[in-house]
Amino acid sequence: MADNIIEVRIVGTKEVLEMIRRKSGQVRSRVKDAMLRITFGLQSHIRREKLSGQVLHRRSGQLSGAIFPEVSQQGSQTVGKVFVRPNAWYGKLHEYGMVSAAHTRTMNHLFGKPVAAFQVKVKAFKFPERSFMRSSLDDFRRRGIPKRLLGNAIREALA
């Protein structure tokens, strides 16, 4: 999970740190704006590229419609994330894949209706990983988008 974190560190003299303290409100505001641009851009990239043929093909649009960005600030941290809402539970299945060993399952509902319990044998299967979110973040990192936008935001706030 630590691979999915983008961290910016500022190293400098006491004067630079004092200036940052004086302008901390501006820095926080600009960083939050930059993080919003990053997360909305990532959402757009996932929808337009990854879920429109590059990794997965659009069928109903439900998975694409369940991709949302969120930015929050807690103390000195600004956290941005893009996530899949629970109504598209299968997004996680596509992102990480799944391996299941053969097993027996007890069924007590069919087509949403209760029935007398019975056993069903389930064959082993492998559902391949088709990363659309982590690979999008990797695309953004390779292109230097987060680093550039966050760096510009900090420079503008301190100017």
C-alpha positions as CSV (number, residue, x, y, z in Angstrom):
1,M,0.0,0.0,0.0
2,A,2.9,2.3,0.7
3,D,3.6,2.2,-3.1
4,N,0.5,4.2,-3.6
5,I,1.6,7.2,-1.6
6,I,3.0,10.4,-3.1
7,E,5.1,12.3,-0.6
8,V,6.5,15.8,-0.9
9,R,9.3,16.9,1.5
10,I,10.7,20.4,1.7
11,V,14.3,20.6,3.1
12,G,15.8,24.0,3.8
13,T,17.2,26.5,6.2
14,K,15.5,28.0,9.2
15,E,14.5,31.1,7.1
16,V,12.7,29.0,4.5
17,L,10.9,27.0,7.2
18,E,9.8,30.2,8.9
19,M,8.5,31.6,5.6
20,I,6.6,28.4,5.1
21,R,5.1,28.7,8.6
22,R,4.0,32.2,7.8
23,K,2.4,31.2,4.5
24,S,1.1,27.8,5.7
25,G,-2.5,28.7,5.0
26,Q,-1.7,29.6,1.4
27,V,0.4,26.4,1.0
28,R,-2.4,24.2,2.4
29,S,-4.9,25.9,0.1
30,R,-2.8,25.5,-3.0
31,V,-1.8,22.0,-2.2
32,K,-5.4,21.1,-1.7
33,D,-6.3,22.6,-5.1
34,A,-3.4,20.7,-6.7
35,M,-4.6,17.5,-5.1
36,L,-8.1,18.1,-6.4
37,R,-6.7,18.5,-9.9
38,I,-4.6,15.3,-9.5
39,T,-7.6,13.2,-8.2
40,F,-10.1,14.5,-10.8
41,G,-7.5,13.9,-13.5
42,L,-6.9,10.4,-12.3
43,Q,-10.6,9.7,-12.2
44,S,-10.9,11.0,-15.8
45,H,-7.9,8.9,-16.9
46,I,-9.4,5.8,-15.4
47,R,-12.8,6.4,-17.0
48,R,-11.5,7.5,-20.5
49,E,-8.6,5.1,-20.9
50,K,-8.7,2.1,-18.6
51,L,-12.4,1.5,-18.5
52,S,-13.0,2.3,-22.2
53,G,-10.9,-0.4,-23.8
54,Q,-7.3,-0.2,-22.6
55,V,-7.9,-2.6,-19.7
56,L,-11.6,-3.3,-19.5
57,H,-14.4,-2.7,-21.9
58,R,-17.4,-0.6,-21.0
59,R,-20.6,-2.6,-20.8
60,S,-23.1,-0.9,-18.5
61,G,-21.0,2.0,-17.4
62,Q,-21.7,1.2,-13.7
63,L,-18.1,0.7,-12.8
64,S,-17.0,3.9,-14.5
65,G,-19.8,5.7,-12.8
66,A,-18.7,4.4,-9.4
67,I,-15.2,5.9,-9.6
68,F,-14.9,9.0,-7.3
69,P,-12.2,11.3,-6.1
70,E,-11.9,12.6,-2.6
71,V,-9.5,15.1,-1.0
72,S,-9.3,15.8,2.8
73,Q,-7.0,17.8,5.0
74,Q,-6.2,16.6,8.5
75,G,-3.7,18.7,10.4
76,S,-0.7,19.2,8.1
77,Q,-1.7,16.3,5.8
78,T,-3.6,16.7,2.6
79,V,-4.8,13.3,1.4
80,G,-6.2,12.6,-2.0
81,K,-7.7,9.3,-3.1
82,V,-9.7,7.9,-6.0
83,F,-12.0,5.0,-5.0
84,V,-14.7,2.6,-6.3
85,R,-18.1,3.0,-4.5
86,P,-19.5,-0.3,-3.0
87,N,-22.2,-0.6,-5.7
88,A,-19.5,-1.7,-8.1
89,W,-18.1,-4.4,-5.8
90,Y,-16.6,-6.3,-8.8
91,G,-14.1,-3.4,-9.3
92,K,-11.9,-4.9,-6.6
93,L,-12.2,-8.3,-8.3
94,H,-10.9,-6.8,-11.6
95,E,-8.2,-4.7,-9.9
96,Y,-6.6,-7.6,-7.9
97,G,-7.9,-10.8,-9.5
98,M,-8.9,-13.8,-7.5
99,V,-7.9,-17.5,-7.1
100,S,-10.4,-19.9,-5.6
101,A,-9.8,-23.5,-4.7
102,A,-12.4,-26.2,-5.4
103,H,-14.9,-26.2,-2.6
104,T,-18.5,-27.2,-1.6
105,R,-21.1,-24.5,-1.0
106,T,-24.4,-24.8,0.8
107,M,-27.2,-23.0,-1.2
108,N,-30.4,-22.0,0.6
109,H,-31.6,-19.3,-1.8
110,L,-32.1,-19.4,-5.6
111,F,-32.9,-16.3,-7.6
112,G,-33.5,-14.4,-4.3
113,K,-36.0,-16.9,-3.0
114,P,-35.5,-19.3,-0.1
115,V,-35.2,-23.0,-0.9
116,A,-34.4,-26.2,1.0
117,A,-30.6,-26.2,1.6
118,F,-28.5,-28.3,-0.8
119,Q,-24.8,-28.7,-1.6
120,V,-23.1,-27.5,-4.8
121,K,-19.5,-28.3,-5.8
122,V,-17.6,-25.3,-7.1
123,K,-14.6,-25.9,-9.4
124,A,-11.3,-24.2,-8.8
125,F,-10.9,-21.0,-10.9
126,K,-8.6,-18.1,-11.4
127,F,-9.9,-14.7,-12.3
128,P,-6.9,-12.7,-13.7
129,E,-5.8,-9.3,-12.4
130,R,-6.8,-6.4,-14.7
131,S,-5.5,-3.4,-12.8
132,F,-7.2,-0.2,-13.9
133,M,-6.6,2.0,-10.8
134,R,-3.1,1.2,-9.6
135,S,-1.9,1.2,-13.3
136,S,-3.5,4.6,-13.8
137,L,-1.6,6.0,-10.7
138,D,1.6,4.5,-12.2
139,D,0.8,6.2,-15.5
140,F,0.4,9.6,-13.7
141,R,3.7,9.0,-11.8
142,R,5.6,8.1,-14.9
143,R,4.4,11.3,-16.6
144,G,5.4,13.3,-13.4
145,I,1.9,14.8,-13.0
146,P,1.6,14.7,-9.2
147,K,5.1,15.9,-8.6
148,R,4.7,18.7,-11.1
149,L,1.3,19.9,-9.9
150,L,2.3,19.8,-6.2
151,G,5.6,21.4,-6.8
152,N,4.0,24.3,-8.7
153,A,1.4,24.7,-6.0
154,I,4.0,25.1,-3.3
155,R,6.1,27.4,-5.5
156,E,3.1,29.6,-6.2
157,A,2.1,29.8,-2.5
158,L,5.6,30.7,-1.4
159,A,6.1,33.3,-4.2
